[in-house]
Amino acid sequence: MAEGPRGLPLRSPGSVAEGLRQAGRGDGRALLIQGAQQQRRLPLRAPLTPSRSPAQLSCRGCCTGTPLFPRAPSFHSTDYTYIYNDLSHPVDFLQAFRTFYQDGLFTDITLQCASDVIFLCHKAVLAACSNYFKAMFTADMKEKSKNQIKLPEVSHTILESLVNYAYTSQIQITEKNVQSLLQAADLLQFVSVKKACEQFLVRHVDTVNCIGMHSFAEYHLCSELEKESRRILLSRFEEVWRQEEFLDISYEKLLFILSRENLNVWKEEAAIEPVVKWIAYDVEKRIECIFDLLNGLKIDLNEIYLRSALSLRKKHQLNENKIRSLIYSALNTNPKYISKRPTAAMYVIGGYYWHPLPEVHVWDPLTNAWIQGTDMPDYTRESYGVTSLGPNIYVTGGYRTDNIEALDIVWIYNSETDQWTEGCPMLNARYYHCAITLGGCVYALGDVPTFYSKPLFFLIYFIANL
């Protein structure tokens, strides 16, 4: 057999390929290399197999001259770090768990509602949305080792809504389900759902339901709802006490209302009448409360005379007219007006006098005097819309004085704190429009894009955040 360079024998192409097959180093393919004096066929790089030893791999790399793996790129500096943030990952992650829930995959806990309907869920998902379930699955509780949890306080539809929220981040709140949904969210500690329900109720508080809303808010520790219902209750008390639910108000709450310094009543008759009406509704149980309630009003009353007059009459003989007559008979000759501070006030926002005015002026009816509030932060605009909702005053749109640029900005003035905050911008920039409130929403109507175009009358609105 002929010899090649370095004394290696020359082999035919067929024998080389056959040898590689036998050695398990390739699939028989060969690479033709042109030399100065001879030709050699060497095997192409074969795919890695578990049967090859490190020595064989090293030998193959030397024989072919081809590196086993690509060489790592070099950097001038080793301090550089790239952090990749996949913005779609949270959505995809939630979608995956939603699919697992729908298909019943990897579920490890069963929830059973009041009607015995069961929901197959994942502990990790429930614990991520609810501190109630997090504590249940991590603390030393008997439910920790159970595969099924009974929730007899929660209805089928409400539990289904909460479970769907955990897997979709969406929940439907209506006037029919908001109360039950808030109660369940409070029980199971779905904090975000409870907050959303509270904001829904805040937008629907009025003189008809503010008493019940206030009690509901106190029980479930809803601070915003309690504040708004109390504001309406005190500022519009003369409308509130004429509602049917006023007759069922507790003694403690009625005394709380009548004792407030900011109760909005102007004459003593306006405060005495609700006391008469409330007592007459259940004389047997409520007649003894009359003295504390009248003292809460701080009226000039002859209490000795009233006690004597009541003692001479049997409770079942007392009706609304007789109670009213006894109270007015017990008033001193020169009764004083009730020392309550009216909560109504008039606000004048901005204006124009050779240039836009940012001032806020407030008329106090108690002192019959004007006081000045905090100026608007943005004082270069005019022709905006102004409306009020709750304790807030909303200043919407307008245009810049220097270039007549229509604006979509909204500024909110809190009359209780005398502070301005920037609100959510409107969908469209506008000026010379009208702003009103209705049903907990702020509406902007009308638009004048330029001085030379016709006004466009269309409606936009946004939910006010009280």
C-alpha positions as CSV (number, residue, x, y, z in Angstrom):
1,M,0.0,0.0,0.0
2,A,1.4,3.4,-0.9
3,E,2.4,5.8,1.8
4,G,1.4,9.5,2.1
5,P,2.9,12.3,4.1
6,R,4.2,11.4,7.6
7,G,4.3,7.8,6.5
8,L,0.5,7.4,6.6
9,P,-0.8,4.8,4.1
10,L,-3.1,6.1,1.3
11,R,-6.5,4.5,1.3
12,S,-9.2,4.5,-1.3
13,P,-12.3,6.7,-0.7
14,G,-14.4,3.6,-0.2
15,S,-12.2,2.2,2.6
16,V,-12.2,5.5,4.5
17,A,-16.0,5.7,4.5
18,E,-16.3,2.1,5.5
19,G,-13.9,2.6,8.3
20,L,-15.8,5.6,9.6
21,R,-19.0,3.6,9.6
22,Q,-17.4,0.8,11.6
23,A,-16.0,3.3,14.1
24,G,-19.3,4.9,14.5
25,R,-17.9,8.3,13.6
26,G,-20.1,9.4,10.8
27,D,-22.7,8.4,8.2
28,G,-20.2,7.6,5.4
29,R,-20.1,11.1,3.9
30,A,-16.6,12.4,3.0
31,L,-14.9,15.8,2.4
32,L,-12.4,16.1,-0.5
33,I,-9.3,18.1,0.3
34,Q,-6.9,19.1,-2.5
35,G,-3.2,18.8,-1.6
36,A,0.0,19.6,-3.4
37,Q,0.9,15.9,-4.0
38,Q,-2.2,13.9,-3.1
39,Q,-6.0,13.9,-2.4
40,R,-7.5,12.7,0.9
41,R,-11.2,12.2,1.7
42,L,-11.9,13.0,5.4
43,P,-15.3,12.6,7.1
44,L,-17.6,15.5,7.6
45,R,-18.5,16.5,11.2
46,A,-21.1,13.9,12.4
47,P,-23.9,14.6,14.8
48,L,-23.2,14.1,18.4
49,T,-24.3,10.8,19.9
50,P,-24.2,9.6,23.5
51,S,-21.9,6.7,22.5
52,R,-19.0,8.9,21.7
53,S,-16.3,9.5,24.3
54,P,-14.6,12.8,25.0
55,A,-11.4,11.4,23.4
56,Q,-13.3,10.5,20.2
57,L,-14.8,14.0,20.1
58,S,-11.4,15.6,20.6
59,C,-9.9,13.4,17.9
60,R,-12.6,14.3,15.4
61,G,-12.0,18.0,16.0
62,C,-8.3,17.6,15.3
63,C,-8.8,15.5,12.2
64,T,-11.3,17.8,10.5
65,G,-10.0,21.2,11.7
66,T,-13.6,22.2,12.6
67,P,-14.4,23.2,16.2
68,L,-17.0,21.1,18.0
69,F,-18.9,24.2,19.2
70,P,-18.9,27.8,17.9
71,R,-16.4,30.0,19.7
72,A,-18.1,32.5,22.2
73,P,-17.9,36.1,21.1
74,S,-15.5,38.4,23.0
75,F,-16.4,41.7,24.6
76,H,-14.3,44.7,25.4
77,S,-15.9,45.1,28.8
78,T,-17.4,42.5,31.2
79,D,-19.6,45.0,33.1
80,Y,-22.3,45.2,30.5
81,T,-25.6,43.5,31.4
82,Y,-28.7,43.3,29.3
83,I,-32.1,42.8,31.1
84,Y,-34.8,41.5,28.8
85,N,-38.4,42.4,29.8
86,D,-41.1,40.5,27.9
87,L,-44.1,42.7,28.1
88,S,-46.5,40.0,26.9
89,H,-45.4,37.5,29.5
90,P,-47.9,38.6,32.2
91,V,-50.8,38.3,29.7
92,D,-49.5,35.0,28.3
93,F,-49.0,33.7,31.8
94,L,-52.5,34.6,32.9
95,Q,-53.9,33.1,29.6
96,A,-52.1,29.9,30.3
97,F,-53.6,29.5,33.8
98,R,-57.0,30.4,32.3
99,T,-56.7,27.6,29.9
100,F,-55.6,25.2,32.7
101,Y,-58.7,26.3,34.6
102,Q,-61.0,25.8,31.7
103,D,-59.5,22.4,30.8
104,G,-59.2,21.2,34.5
105,L,-55.4,20.8,34.2
106,F,-53.1,20.9,37.3
107,T,-56.0,21.9,39.6
108,D,-55.3,21.2,43.3
109,I,-58.2,22.7,45.2
110,T,-62.0,22.6,45.0
111,L,-64.3,25.4,46.1
112,Q,-67.9,24.6,47.1
113,C,-70.4,27.4,47.3
114,A,-73.7,27.6,49.2
115,S,-75.7,25.7,46.5
116,D,-73.0,22.9,46.5
117,V,-71.7,23.9,43.1
118,I,-67.9,23.2,42.9
119,F,-65.1,25.0,41.2
120,L,-61.8,23.3,40.4
121,C,-59.1,25.9,40.9
122,H,-55.3,26.3,41.5
123,K,-54.1,27.3,45.0
124,A,-51.4,29.5,43.6
125,V,-53.9,31.6,41.6
126,L,-56.4,32.0,44.5
127,A,-53.6,32.9,47.0
128,A,-52.2,35.5,44.6
129,C,-55.5,37.3,44.4
130,S,-56.8,36.8,48.0
131,N,-55.1,37.1,51.3
132,Y,-57.9,34.9,52.7
133,F,-56.8,31.9,50.7
134,K,-53.1,32.8,51.1
135,A,-53.4,32.5,54.8
136,M,-55.6,29.4,54.5
137,F,-53.1,27.6,52.4
138,T,-49.9,28.6,54.3
139,A,-50.9,29.0,57.9
140,D,-51.4,26.0,60.3
141,M,-55.1,25.6,59.5
142,K,-57.1,22.4,58.9
143,E,-58.0,23.6,55.4
144,K,-54.3,23.6,54.5
145,S,-54.3,19.8,54.0
146,K,-57.8,19.6,52.5
147,N,-58.6,19.4,48.8
148,Q,-62.1,20.9,49.1
149,I,-63.1,24.2,50.8
150,K,-66.7,25.0,51.7
151,L,-67.9,28.6,51.4
152,P,-71.6,28.5,52.6
153,E,-71.7,32.3,52.8
154,V,-71.1,32.9,49.1
155,S,-73.6,32.2,46.4
156,H,-72.9,30.4,43.2
157,T,-73.0,33.4,40.9
158,I,-70.8,35.5,43.2
159,L,-68.2,32.9,43.7
160,E,-68.1,32.2,40.0
161,S,-67.5,35.9,39.3
162,L,-64.7,36.0,41.8
163,V,-63.0,32.9,40.4
164,N,-63.3,34.2,36.9
165,Y,-61.8,37.4,38.0
166,A,-58.8,35.5,39.4
167,Y,-58.2,34.0,36.0
168,T,-59.2,36.9,33.7
169,S,-58.6,40.1,35.8
170,Q,-62.2,41.2,34.7
171,I,-65.5,41.2,36.7
172,Q,-68.9,42.6,35.9
173,I,-70.4,44.9,38.6
174,T,-74.1,45.8,38.4
175,E,-76.7,47.4,40.7
176,K,-78.1,43.9,41.4
177,N,-74.9,42.2,42.4
178,V,-72.7,45.0,43.8
179,Q,-73.8,44.6,47.4
180,S,-73.4,40.8,47.5
181,L,-70.1,41.1,45.5
182,L,-68.6,43.6,47.9
183,Q,-69.6,41.4,50.9
184,A,-68.0,38.4,49.4
185,A,-64.9,40.3,48.3
186,D,-64.6,41.7,51.8
187,L,-65.0,38.2,53.3
188,L,-62.5,36.5,51.0
189,Q,-60.2,39.6,50.9
190,F,-60.3,40.3,47.2
191,V,-59.1,43.8,47.8
192,S,-59.2,45.1,44.2
193,V,-62.8,43.8,43.7
194,K,-63.9,45.4,47.0
195,K,-62.4,48.7,46.0
196,A,-64.1,48.6,42.6
197,C,-67.5,47.8,44.2
198,E,-67.0,50.7,46.6
199,Q,-66.3,53.1,43.8
200,F,-69.4,51.9,42.0
201,L,-71.6,52.6,45.1
202,V,-70.0,56.0,45.6
203,R,-71.3,57.0,42.2
204,H,-74.8,55.9,43.1
205,V,-75.2,57.5,46.5
206,D,-78.2,59.9,46.8
207,T,-80.7,61.2,49.3
208,V,-82.8,58.1,49.0
209,N,-80.2,55.5,50.0
210,C,-77.5,57.5,51.8
211,I,-78.5,56.3,55.3
212,G,-78.3,52.6,54.3
213,M,-75.1,53.3,52.3
214,H,-73.6,54.9,55.4
215,S,-74.4,51.9,57.6
216,F,-73.2,49.5,54.9
217,A,-69.9,51.4,54.5
218,E,-69.3,51.5,58.3
219,Y,-69.8,47.7,58.6
220,H,-67.5,46.8,55.7
221,L,-64.9,49.6,56.4
222,C,-65.4,51.4,53.1
223,S,-63.9,54.8,53.9
224,E,-64.7,56.5,50.6
225,L,-68.3,55.3,50.6
226,E,-68.7,56.3,54.3
227,K,-67.4,59.8,53.6
228,E,-69.6,60.4,50.6
229,S,-72.8,59.0,52.1
230,R,-72.1,61.1,55.3
231,R,-71.6,64.2,53.2
232,I,-74.9,63.8,51.4
233,L,-76.7,62.9,54.6
234,L,-75.5,66.1,56.4
235,S,-75.6,68.5,53.5
236,R,-79.1,67.5,52.3
237,F,-80.6,66.4,55.5
238,E,-83.9,68.2,54.9
239,E,-84.4,65.9,51.9
240,V,-83.0,62.8,53.6
241,W,-85.4,62.7,56.6
242,R,-88.4,62.7,54.3
243,Q,-87.3,59.3,52.8
244,E,-88.8,56.1,53.9
245,E,-85.5,54.5,55.1
246,F,-85.1,57.4,57.6
247,L,-87.8,55.8,59.8
248,D,-85.6,52.7,60.3
249,I,-82.5,54.7,61.2
250,S,-80.9,53.7,64.6
251,Y,-81.0,56.0,67.6
252,E,-77.2,56.1,67.7
253,K,-76.9,57.2,64.0
254,L,-79.7,59.8,64.4
255,L,-78.0,61.3,67.4
256,F,-74.7,61.3,65.5
257,I,-76.4,63.3,62.7
258,L,-78.2,65.8,64.9
259,S,-75.1,66.4,66.9
260,R,-72.8,67.3,64.0
261,E,-71.8,70.9,63.7
262,N,-72.0,70.9,59.9
263,L,-75.6,69.6,59.8
264,N,-77.2,71.7,57.1
265,V,-80.3,73.1,58.7
266,W,-81.4,76.8,58.8
267,K,-84.3,76.8,61.2
268,E,-85.1,74.8,64.3
269,E,-88.4,73.6,62.7
270,A,-86.3,71.8,60.1
271,A,-84.5,69.8,62.7
272,I,-87.4,69.2,65.2
273,E,-89.7,67.7,62.5
274,P,-87.5,64.7,61.8
275,V,-87.2,64.0,65.5
276,V,-91.0,64.0,65.8
277,K,-91.4,61.8,62.8
278,W,-88.8,59.3,63.9
279,I,-90.3,59.0,67.5
280,A,-93.9,58.7,66.3
281,Y,-93.0,55.7,64.1
282,D,-92.3,53.6,67.2
283,V,-93.4,55.5,70.3
284,E,-93.2,52.7,72.8
285,K,-89.5,52.2,72.2
286,R,-88.4,55.6,71.1
287,I,-90.1,58.2,73.3
288,E,-87.4,58.1,76.0
289,C,-84.8,59.1,73.3
290,I,-86.5,62.5,72.8
291,F,-84.4,64.4,75.3
292,D,-81.0,63.3,74.1
293,L,-82.0,64.0,70.5
294,L,-83.3,67.5,71.2
295,N,-80.2,68.2,73.3
296,G,-78.1,67.1,70.3
297,L,-79.8,69.9,68.4
298,K,-78.7,72.4,71.1
299,I,-82.1,74.2,71.1
300,D,-83.3,76.2,74.0
301,L,-85.7,73.7,75.6
302,N,-87.5,73.5,79.0
303,E,-86.7,69.9,79.7
304,I,-88.5,69.8,83.1
305,Y,-91.7,70.9,81.5
306,L,-91.4,68.3,78.7
307,R,-90.7,65.5,81.1
308,S,-93.7,66.4,83.2
309,A,-96.0,66.7,80.2
310,L,-94.9,63.3,78.9
311,S,-95.4,61.6,82.2
312,L,-99.1,62.7,82.2
313,R,-99.8,60.9,79.0
314,K,-99.7,57.2,78.2
315,K,-97.3,56.2,75.4
316,H,-100.0,54.6,73.2
317,Q,-101.9,57.9,73.2
318,L,-99.0,59.8,71.8
319,N,-99.1,60.4,68.0
320,E,-97.1,62.6,65.7
321,N,-99.3,65.7,66.3
322,K,-99.2,65.4,70.1
323,I,-95.4,64.9,70.2
324,R,-94.9,67.9,68.0
325,S,-97.2,70.0,70.2
326,L,-95.4,69.0,73.4
327,I,-92.0,69.8,72.0
328,Y,-93.0,73.3,70.8
329,S,-94.8,73.9,74.1
330,A,-91.5,73.1,75.9
331,L,-89.5,75.6,73.9
332,N,-88.6,78.8,75.8
333,T,-90.3,82.0,75.0
334,N,-87.4,83.4,72.9
335,P,-86.0,80.2,71.3
336,K,-82.6,80.4,69.7
337,Y,-81.9,79.2,66.2
338,I,-80.0,76.0,66.0
339,S,-76.3,76.6,66.1
340,K,-75.5,74.5,63.1
341,R,-73.2,75.6,60.3
342,P,-74.8,75.3,56.9
343,T,-72.6,73.2,54.5
344,A,-73.8,75.1,51.4
345,A,-71.4,77.6,49.8
346,M,-71.0,79.3,46.5
347,Y,-67.8,79.1,44.5
348,V,-66.7,81.4,41.7
349,I,-63.9,79.7,39.7
350,G,-61.6,81.8,37.5
351,G,-63.0,84.3,35.0
352,Y,-61.5,87.0,32.7
353,Y,-60.5,90.6,33.3
354,W,-58.1,91.7,30.5
355,H,-56.5,88.4,31.0
356,P,-57.5,85.0,32.4
357,L,-58.0,84.9,36.2
358,P,-56.9,81.9,38.3
359,E,-58.6,83.0,41.5
360,V,-61.1,81.0,43.5
361,H,-63.6,83.0,45.5
362,V,-66.0,81.4,48.1
363,W,-69.1,83.0,49.6
364,D,-69.8,81.8,53.2
365,P,-73.6,82.1,53.9
366,L,-73.0,81.9,57.7
367,T,-70.8,85.0,57.8
368,N,-72.2,86.5,54.6
369,A,-68.6,87.2,53.6
370,W,-66.3,86.2,50.7
371,I,-63.1,84.3,51.2
372,Q,-60.4,83.3,48.7
373,G,-59.4,79.7,48.0
374,T,-56.3,78.3,46.3
375,D,-55.7,79.6,42.8
376,M,-55.9,77.3,39.8
377,P,-52.5,75.8,38.8
378,D,-53.1,76.5,35.1
379,Y,-53.9,80.2,34.8
380,T,-53.3,80.7,31.0
381,R,-56.6,79.3,29.8
382,E,-60.2,80.5,29.4
383,S,-63.6,79.4,28.1
384,Y,-63.6,76.2,30.1
385,G,-66.5,74.2,31.6
386,V,-67.1,74.0,35.4
387,T,-69.3,71.7,37.3
388,S,-69.4,70.1,40.8
389,L,-69.8,66.5,42.0
390,G,-69.7,65.8,45.7
391,P,-67.0,67.9,47.4
392,N,-65.1,68.3,44.1
393,I,-65.3,71.0,41.4
394,Y,-64.3,70.0,37.9
395,V,-62.8,72.5,35.4
396,T,-62.7,70.9,32.0
397,G,-61.1,71.9,28.7
398,G,-60.7,75.6,27.6
399,Y,-58.0,77.1,25.3
400,R,-54.7,78.9,25.6
401,T,-55.0,82.6,25.5
402,D,-52.0,83.2,23.3
403,N,-52.7,80.7,20.5
404,I,-56.3,79.6,21.0
405,E,-55.2,76.0,21.4
406,A,-58.1,73.8,22.5
407,L,-57.3,71.7,25.6
408,D,-58.4,68.3,26.9
409,I,-57.1,68.8,30.4
410,V,-59.2,68.5,33.6
411,W,-58.4,70.1,36.9
412,I,-60.2,69.0,40.1
413,Y,-60.7,71.3,43.1
414,N,-61.5,69.7,46.5
415,S,-63.6,72.2,48.5
416,E,-62.9,70.4,51.7
417,T,-59.1,70.5,51.5
418,D,-58.8,73.6,49.3
419,Q,-56.4,71.7,47.0
420,W,-56.2,71.2,43.2
421,T,-55.3,67.9,41.5
422,E,-55.0,67.1,37.8
423,G,-57.7,64.7,36.6
424,C,-58.1,62.3,33.7
425,P,-57.9,64.1,30.3
426,M,-61.1,64.2,28.1
427,L,-61.3,62.2,25.0
428,N,-61.3,65.4,22.8
429,A,-60.0,68.9,23.3
430,R,-62.8,71.5,23.5
431,Y,-63.8,74.9,24.7
432,Y,-67.0,77.0,24.9
433,H,-68.7,73.8,26.1
434,C,-71.0,73.0,28.9
435,A,-70.1,70.7,31.8
436,I,-72.7,69.0,34.0
437,T,-72.9,66.1,36.4
438,L,-75.5,63.3,36.5
439,G,-75.5,59.9,38.2
440,G,-71.9,60.1,39.4
441,C,-70.5,61.1,36.0
442,V,-69.2,64.3,34.6
443,Y,-70.6,65.2,31.1
444,A,-69.2,67.7,28.6
445,L,-71.6,68.8,25.9
446,G,-70.9,70.9,22.8
447,D,-67.7,72.1,21.2
448,V,-66.4,75.0,19.2
449,P,-63.1,73.9,17.4
450,T,-62.5,77.4,16.0
451,F,-64.1,80.8,16.0
452,Y,-65.2,80.3,12.4
453,S,-66.7,76.8,12.4
454,K,-70.1,75.6,13.5
455,P,-70.4,74.1,17.0
456,L,-70.4,70.3,17.2
457,F,-73.0,69.1,19.6
458,F,-72.0,65.7,20.8
459,L,-71.6,64.1,24.2
460,I,-68.6,62.7,26.1
461,Y,-68.3,61.7,29.7
462,F,-66.0,60.2,32.2
463,I,-66.4,58.6,35.6
464,A,-65.6,61.0,38.4
465,N,-63.2,59.6,41.0
466,L,-64.6,61.0,44.3
